[in-house]
Structure formats: C-alpha cells, structure tokens
Amino acid sequence: MNEAPQFELRRVRKQYGGTVAVDVEHLRIEAGETLCLLGPTGAGKSVLLRLLAAVERPTAGEVRFEGRDYLGDRLRRETRHRITLVFQRPVLLSGSVSRNVAYGLRLRACPACPRAEVARILEHLGIGHLVGQAARNLSGGQAQLVALARALVLEPDVLLLDEPTAHLDPAHVALVERLLREAASSRPITLVWATHNLFQARRVGQRVGLLLNGRLIEVAPADAFFHEPAEPRTRDFVEGRMIY
C-alpha cells in the first residue's frame, strides 16, 4: 500500500521577475481528500494550482506526486492524464459545446468518445440544452460549466479547481457543489478547490488552507480552521477583518 501523499510540496517558490507569487515551505495533500485553498485576490491560489498541475514549474523547491518528483519530463507524461485543472477563465475551442466537452477524450484516443456520457454530464450540470450550441457564444457562467463538464468526463484522479463557481448564480453554485461531492463519494478523487468564499470552503472542504501573499499561513481540518484557528491572521480572515 502506497502511504505517500498524493502531493507533497517542499520549500516551493515561484517567482516572476522580482515578485514572489508562491512561497510554501511544506504542504501535503492526501489522496481522496477535498482541500480548499482560501485567500484574497492575488494571494497565490491560482499559481499554486498551476504548480500542482505542472502547467508551470517552480523557481525553487520540489513538487512530489505519490512520492516521486513528477516535474521531470518522463514522469510528467505518465501522470498528466490523471490530473485535470479547471481554470477560472476557461478557454473554449471553436465548435459546439459537445465537441468541447469531448475534446479531452479525443486526445486520449477514446475509441468511441461516448456522446451519451457527454450528454449525461451536461444534463447533470443543467446545460443539456446547450449541447449543439457554438461554445464561443456562451456566457461566462455557461462557459465555466462547459469547462467543468470537460474535466468531469475524463474521470481524473485529481481535479484542481480554480474558483469554479465564480460566475455562477446561486442555484448553479449549489448544483456544482453537489455534483462534485457526489463525484468524490462515488470513486476515489482528490479535489483541490481554490476559492475566496468562506461559506463555500465551510460547505465543501475537509481541510482548509489560507494563503496570504503567496505564503501558506495555516492548514487545518475545516472545523478547527473556522472555529479554533491556530494563527491570528487566520482568525482575522475568518472574522472578516483586513489582513496583510
């Protein structure tokens, strides 16, 4: 039995010029857990997700996947199909919604690219009526739902979510949260969910971490994070006070 965490970050730093976007001394993410990353805009949440997805490489430090450094080309090729990142501002391709959702399946040489599965996921997300529409004519919220459907149809082992409900109405927010909880309960999947919404983190997170200015201030089980934070800045954030 592999006891290594799904991810482990050690002394990871990401810089853009002279600006440090992420500086995390240590972070473990266990297989099958839902970890919410909280923080204000510009805290480094999106950058951290891109490092986990190997979309970007750290300036320094080590990112390990199931005990192995997977930023090398060979291991990254082995694991890239197991990890899917849903960007906050999704990029959709020309063509229909159905074609966009099936895109990853075609890349993975799925023999049939099952239309029924694509249609089922779109229906679950409340956008089945959009299946034949041109993807580039969608609203921001609709595009976000299509991007999520494109990720879910792949059944990844790890789903990295960058503010996946930021442009959705409350009904669709509740729907997406429910579907992701169901996905996590029906099969082993690790969810890392970046949000600035305290209430959402309370609802969906098993553990919650706070990022401020690229630094990981505290990571704790959700109940302890919100009711007994160990760090004063966490308490200030949870109680709505300005923090720096």
Backbone torsions as a table, in degrees:
resi	resn	phi	psi	omega
1	MET	NA	131.1	-178.6
2	ASN	-82.9	114.4	-178.0
3	GLU	-95.1	-0.7	177.4
4	ALA	-68.0	147.3	177.3
5	PRO	-67.9	164.8	175.9
6	GLN	-60.5	-49.1	175.6
7	PHE	-128.8	148.6	168.7
8	GLU	-142.8	126.3	178.3
9	LEU	-109.3	132.6	179.4
10	ARG	-128.7	117.6	176.5
11	ARG	48.9	48.8	-176.6
12	VAL	-88.6	127.3	176.4
13	ARG	-131.2	138.0	174.1
14	LYS	-126.8	121.4	-179.9
15	GLN	-118.7	146.6	170.5
16	TYR	-121.5	102.0	-171.7
17	GLY	65.5	-125.9	179.0
18	GLY	-92.8	3.9	-177.3
19	THR	-98.0	125.5	176.7
20	VAL	-90.0	113.2	-178.6
21	ALA	-88.3	-34.6	179.5
22	VAL	-140.5	134.7	177.1
23	ASP	-145.2	89.6	-174.0
24	VAL	-113.9	118.6	-179.1
25	GLU	-69.4	-46.9	-179.0
26	HIS	-159.4	136.4	176.3
27	LEU	-150.8	127.8	172.2
28	ARG	-109.6	137.0	173.8
29	ILE	-124.5	117.3	-174.2
30	GLU	-82.9	148.5	177.2
31	ALA	-61.5	132.6	175.9
32	GLY	86.1	-2.1	-179.1
33	GLU	-91.4	162.8	170.9
34	THR	-111.4	111.5	179.3
35	LEU	-108.6	123.1	175.2
36	CYS	-98.2	131.5	175.8
37	LEU	-103.8	112.1	179.8
38	LEU	-98.6	155.7	174.9
39	GLY	160.3	155.9	178.4
40	PRO	-70.1	171.3	175.9
41	THR	-56.7	133.9	179.4
42	GLY	85.0	7.8	-177.2
43	ALA	-76.1	-18.2	-179.4
44	GLY	111.9	7.5	-176.9
45	LYS	-62.4	-47.7	-178.0
46	SER	-65.6	-38.8	179.5
47	VAL	-64.4	-41.8	179.6
48	LEU	-62.5	-40.7	177.2
49	LEU	-62.8	-40.6	-179.9
50	ARG	-66.7	-32.2	175.3
51	LEU	-68.1	-41.1	177.7
52	LEU	-63.9	-34.6	-179.5
53	ALA	-83.0	-4.0	-176.2
54	ALA	61.7	22.8	170.7
55	VAL	-70.4	-32.9	174.4
56	GLU	-127.5	156.4	177.2
57	ARG	-105.0	145.2	178.4
58	PRO	-69.3	152.1	173.1
59	THR	-68.7	-34.3	178.1
60	ALA	-151.9	158.8	175.7
61	GLY	97.8	-173.5	-170.4
62	GLU	-134.7	132.4	172.0
63	VAL	-113.6	120.0	-178.0
64	ARG	-113.9	142.5	178.5
65	PHE	-120.8	116.4	-177.4
66	GLU	51.1	41.6	174.6
67	GLY	89.2	-3.1	-177.3
68	ARG	-122.5	143.4	175.8
69	ASP	-71.8	108.7	-171.9
70	TYR	-100.6	13.0	178.5
71	LEU	-82.9	-11.7	171.3
72	GLY	-67.5	151.2	-172.1
73	ASP	-59.4	-42.3	-174.6
74	ARG	-65.8	-50.6	-177.5
75	LEU	-69.2	-32.2	178.2
76	ARG	-64.1	-37.8	176.9
77	ARG	-64.0	-37.3	-179.4
78	GLU	-65.8	-35.7	-171.9
79	THR	-101.1	-11.8	-171.0
80	ARG	-62.5	-29.7	179.4
81	HIS	-77.0	-9.5	-178.9
82	ARG	-94.5	-9.6	-174.2
83	ILE	-124.3	130.3	178.5
84	THR	-128.9	132.8	178.9
85	LEU	-111.0	127.5	174.3
86	VAL	-102.7	112.3	-176.6
87	PHE	-74.8	154.2	177.4
88	GLN	-64.9	-37.2	177.4
89	ARG	-114.6	89.1	-172.3
90	PRO	-66.7	145.4	174.8
91	VAL	-102.7	116.5	178.4
92	LEU	-103.2	149.5	-178.1
93	LEU	-88.6	165.1	172.8
94	SER	-66.4	156.5	-177.7
95	GLY	106.7	-171.7	-172.9
96	SER	-79.9	166.5	173.5
97	VAL	-59.1	-44.6	179.6
98	SER	-58.1	-43.1	-179.5
99	ARG	-65.0	-37.8	177.9
100	ASN	-64.6	-44.8	-177.2
101	VAL	-66.1	-35.1	-178.6
102	ALA	-84.1	-1.0	-172.9
103	TYR	-58.2	-47.8	-178.7
104	GLY	-64.4	-35.0	177.3
105	LEU	-63.5	-40.3	178.8
106	ARG	-66.0	-39.1	178.2
107	LEU	-61.2	-33.0	-177.9
108	ARG	-91.0	14.2	175.1
109	ALA	58.8	38.2	174.3
110	CYS	-61.8	125.9	-172.0
111	PRO	-63.0	-30.5	-175.9
112	ALA	-118.2	-18.9	-173.2
113	CYS	45.6	67.5	-164.8
114	PRO	-57.2	115.4	178.9
115	ARG	-63.9	-34.1	-178.5
116	ALA	-62.8	-38.7	179.7
117	GLU	-69.5	-40.7	176.4
118	VAL	-60.1	-47.3	-179.6
119	ALA	-63.1	-38.4	-178.9
120	ARG	-63.8	-44.7	-178.9
121	ILE	-67.4	-40.1	176.7
122	LEU	-61.9	-40.2	177.6
123	GLU	-63.6	-43.7	179.8
124	HIS	-60.6	-33.2	-179.8
125	LEU	-86.5	2.6	176.6
126	GLY	78.2	18.7	-178.1
127	ILE	-128.8	28.8	178.8
128	GLY	-59.9	-28.8	-179.2
129	HIS	-69.9	-11.2	-178.0
130	LEU	-93.7	1.8	-168.1
131	VAL	-53.1	-37.1	-177.3
132	GLY	-99.0	0.0	-177.2
133	GLN	-76.0	157.0	176.3
134	ALA	-70.2	125.2	-173.5
135	ALA	-62.8	-32.2	-175.5
136	ARG	-78.6	-3.1	175.9
137	ASN	-98.5	6.4	-176.2
138	LEU	-79.8	157.5	171.2
139	SER	-72.8	170.0	-180.0
140	GLY	-60.8	-41.5	179.3
141	GLY	-67.3	-40.5	177.3
142	GLN	-63.7	-41.3	178.7
143	ALA	-62.5	-36.8	179.4
144	GLN	-65.6	-39.3	178.4
145	LEU	-68.1	-37.6	177.4
146	VAL	-64.3	-42.5	178.3
147	ALA	-62.4	-37.5	177.9
148	LEU	-68.0	-40.9	176.7
149	ALA	-61.3	-40.5	179.2
150	ARG	-61.3	-33.3	177.4
151	ALA	-76.9	-44.5	-175.0
152	LEU	-66.4	-33.9	-177.3
153	VAL	-64.8	-20.5	179.7
154	LEU	-80.3	-14.4	-176.6
155	GLU	49.4	58.7	-178.6
156	PRO	-71.8	160.9	173.1
157	ASP	-77.0	-29.5	-179.9
158	VAL	-130.8	128.3	177.4
159	LEU	-119.7	116.8	179.6
160	LEU	-102.2	122.9	-170.2
161	LEU	-120.5	117.5	-179.1
162	ASP	-103.3	97.0	-179.3
163	GLU	48.3	57.1	-170.9
164	PRO	-69.4	-13.0	-179.2
165	THR	-117.4	17.7	-172.5
166	ALA	-60.6	-32.4	-175.3
167	HIS	-109.9	19.0	-175.1
168	LEU	-103.2	152.3	173.6
169	ASP	-73.9	162.4	-175.2
170	PRO	-55.5	-36.7	-179.1
171	ALA	-64.6	-41.8	179.7
172	HIS	-73.8	-30.8	174.3
173	VAL	-59.7	-48.3	179.5
174	ALA	-62.8	-38.1	179.7
175	LEU	-64.7	-46.8	-179.8
176	VAL	-63.1	-43.7	179.2
177	GLU	-60.9	-41.5	179.6
178	ARG	-65.0	-44.5	-178.6
179	LEU	-64.1	-38.1	179.4
180	LEU	-71.1	-35.6	174.0
181	ARG	-63.6	-42.0	178.5
182	GLU	-63.8	-41.2	178.6
183	ALA	-61.4	-41.0	-178.9
184	ALA	-70.5	-27.0	-179.3
185	SER	-86.7	-20.0	-175.9
186	SER	-88.3	-22.0	179.0
187	ARG	-158.8	160.7	-180.0
188	PRO	-65.9	121.8	176.2
189	ILE	-151.1	138.5	176.8
190	THR	-98.9	125.6	178.9
191	LEU	-112.6	126.1	171.6
192	VAL	-118.9	114.1	-164.4
193	TRP	-120.3	109.4	177.4
194	ALA	-87.6	131.2	179.7
195	THR	-155.0	155.3	170.8
196	HIS	-104.7	3.4	-173.9
197	ASN	-93.1	108.4	-179.3
198	LEU	-58.9	-41.1	-176.6
199	PHE	-66.9	-38.0	177.7
200	GLN	-65.6	-42.7	179.1
201	ALA	-61.3	-38.2	176.3
202	ARG	-62.2	-39.6	-174.6
203	ARG	-73.1	-39.8	-168.1
204	VAL	-109.7	-20.3	-172.1
205	GLY	-83.6	133.9	167.0
206	GLN	-82.7	-41.9	168.9
207	ARG	-124.5	155.7	-178.4
208	VAL	-134.2	136.1	176.1
209	GLY	-121.8	145.5	178.6
210	LEU	-109.4	124.3	174.7
211	LEU	-107.3	131.8	174.0
212	LEU	-135.5	124.4	179.3
213	ASN	50.7	39.3	176.3
214	GLY	83.9	-7.7	-177.6
215	ARG	-102.0	141.2	177.8
216	LEU	-84.9	107.5	-173.4
217	ILE	-78.9	-43.8	-177.6
218	GLU	-159.1	142.2	171.0
219	VAL	-131.0	129.3	-177.1
220	ALA	-156.8	160.7	170.3
221	PRO	-52.7	147.2	-170.6
222	ALA	-55.5	-44.4	-177.0
223	ASP	-62.5	-44.4	179.3
224	ALA	-67.5	-39.2	-179.0
225	PHE	-58.2	-44.7	-174.4
226	PHE	-87.0	-25.7	-174.5
227	HIS	-110.1	-25.8	179.8
228	GLU	-139.5	58.3	-178.7
229	PRO	-63.5	142.9	-178.1
230	ALA	-85.1	-19.5	-173.0
231	GLU	-112.0	130.8	-178.9
232	PRO	-56.5	-34.9	-179.7
233	ARG	-69.1	-31.2	174.1
234	THR	-64.2	-45.3	178.6
235	ARG	-60.3	-42.3	178.8
236	ASP	-62.3	-41.9	-179.6
237	PHE	-65.2	-46.6	-178.5
238	VAL	-63.2	-34.4	-177.6
239	GLU	-91.7	6.3	171.1
240	GLY	82.7	17.7	177.5
241	ARG	-90.1	150.4	178.9
242	MET	-65.5	133.0	178.2
243	ILE	-130.6	156.2	-177.5
244	TYR	-132.4	NA	NA
